[in-house]
Amino acid sequence: MTTHRACHCCGLIHTVPALHPDQTAICVRCGTPFANTQNGEQAARRTAAAALAAFVLFWPAILLPILEIERLGHHHETSVLTGIVQLLQRGNLFVGVVVLVFSIVFPLLKILMLLELSLTGLLHRRHKALTYRIMEHAGKWSMMDVMLLAFLVMLVKLGGLVEFQFGPAVFAFVLCVGLSTLASICFDPHQIWEQASE
């Protein structure tokens, strides 16, 4: 079985035979390798698994207590979401909105788009390229990993002033960041074009 496929680099149309998983077709004009469809499907499955796990962990990461602080006899625990709500209630609108958008909205958008591109297939094939571009931009502004780093730096600085314990959300938060990053690494954008050309 053969298919007609365009080179992603130079656009030359080729007639490509069915390939085994260990075979690769190469453009005769520019030498760019074609993505193997079977490898692309495996990459899509890995992306979907990591993104689905990140989506499941996202909710306990933002809803469960992330930190329990004991200071001068007062016990206080907070989650990412309640911290944002407290910022907004105290009049820190700019900081609250920035944390909300870059630590919750953009990361969730990125995870949902990875799930759409690799698993659900709700959108028409022609819209997947636009979805991928939006996901790329949203991913660049997704600051969950930066927030995690800032959170750890804050704990190091406060270590001598207050007693604190990690809440259950810390583990979900770390795993969510790791799995979201893994899903992005596993995703093969060439699969979008291969599906569109079928």
ZIZI-V731961 format. One record per backbone hydrogen bond with DSSP energy under -0.5 kcal/mol. NH is the residue of the N-H (numbers start at 1). CO is the residue of the C=O. Records with the same first field share a line. If there is no record, write none. Layout:
NH=CO + CO
This chain:
3=16
5=3 + 14
7=12
11=7
14=5
16=3 + 14
18=1
23=20
27=32
31=27
34=25
40=36
41=37
42=38
43=39
44=40
45=41
46=42
47=43
48=44
49=45
50=46
51=47
52=48
53=49
54=50
55=51
56=52
57=53
58=54
59=55
60=56
61=57
62=58
63=59
64=60
66=78
67=78
68=165
69=67 + 76
70=163
71=69 + 74
74=71
76=69 + 74
78=67
81=62
83=79
84=80
85=81
86=82
87=83
88=84
89=85
90=86
91=88
92=87
93=91
96=92
97=93
98=94
99=95
100=96
101=97
102=98
103=99
104=100
105=100
106=101
108=104
109=105
110=106
111=107
112=108
113=109
114=110
115=111
116=112
117=113
118=114
119=115
120=115
121=116
127=124
128=124 + 125
129=125
131=127
132=128
133=129
134=130
135=131
136=132
137=133
138=134
139=135
140=136
141=137
142=138 + 139
143=102 + 141
147=143
148=144
149=145
150=146
151=147
152=148
153=149
154=150
155=151
156=152
157=153
158=154
159=155
161=158
162=158
163=70
165=68
167=66
169=65
170=167
172=168
173=169
174=170
175=171
176=172
177=173
178=174
179=175
180=176
181=177
182=178
183=179
184=180
185=181
186=182
187=183
189=187
191=188
192=189
193=189
194=190
195=191
196=192
197=193
198=194 + 195
